[in-house]
Structure formats: structure tokens, C-alpha cells
Amino acid sequence: MTVKRTVTDVTWKSPEVHFDIDGKELDGRVTNWEQELGSPNLLLSQGWSLDQQRLQDCEGRKVTMRAR
């Protein structure tokens, strides 16, 4: 399954980083999904940075998510 959504919020807080995404369903309704990433320390150790992931940089960006 592949979905395209728009980031509406990003929270860098332990125990996990969360981001909310909005998207339009087939019937036209807009739904909000909350996604969970790893811990902030794990993401920082893998090369992510708070500067790259500031809310003002992410909000409104389109993302494509794939699930198996």
C-alpha cells in the first residue's frame, strides 16, 4: 500500500518522535494519521538532526509512505 499525505505536526520528544499527516480518502474526507519513529537519540545517532526536522521545515510537506 502506498499513500501520499501532508505533514501537519512533528514532535521530537522521548520516548519516540511523532509526526501527524493529513490526507484525503477516496470518499473525499480528510483524515489525520499519527506516525511514530524511533527515539530522538536513535534518530540523532543515525544522522538525523533537529535542524533538518524543525516543524517549520516539515509542516506542509508532502510525504509518500509505503507499507507491506
N, C-alpha and C positions, 0 to 999 in steps of 0.2 A: 504494500500500500504506500502511495506517495501522496502527501498533502502539501499545499502551499498556504502559508499563513503569514500574518504580520505581527511582529514583536510589539507588545504593549507595555511590558514591565520586566525589569531584571532586578533580582535581589541577590547580592553577594553576602550571604550570611550563613554561618555554621548552623546546622551540620551540612547542608547542601546549598548549591547555587540553584535558584529557581528562576524561570522566565515564563511569562504569560504570553500566549499568542491568540489572536483572533482570526477567524476565518469564516467564510461563507459556506454554508451547507448547500446541498443540491436543491433544497426547497427554498433557498434564499435567506434563511435565518443566519444571523451571525452568532457563533458560539465561541467561548473562551476556553482554552485548554491551558493547564499549568504543567510545565515540563520540569523535570528535576535532573540536574547534572551531578557531578561528583562534588566533593568538599572543596571549598575555596583553596585550601592548602594543596590538594591533589592537582587542581587545575593550574595553580601557580607553578607547581613543580614540573608540569608538562608544557610550560611555555606560554600559558595564558597570562595576561596582565590586566590589572584593574583599569589602566589607561585605555586599552583596546575595548573593554567591555562596559564602559560607562553608559548609563542609561540614555543620555542624550545622543550617544553614538548608535545605540541599538534600537531605540524606540522608533517605530515606523518602518523598520527594515523588513523586507520580505525574506522568509526562510522557507526552504524546502526540506521536509522531513520524510525519511523512508523507514518503514517498519517491516519486519519479516514475520 
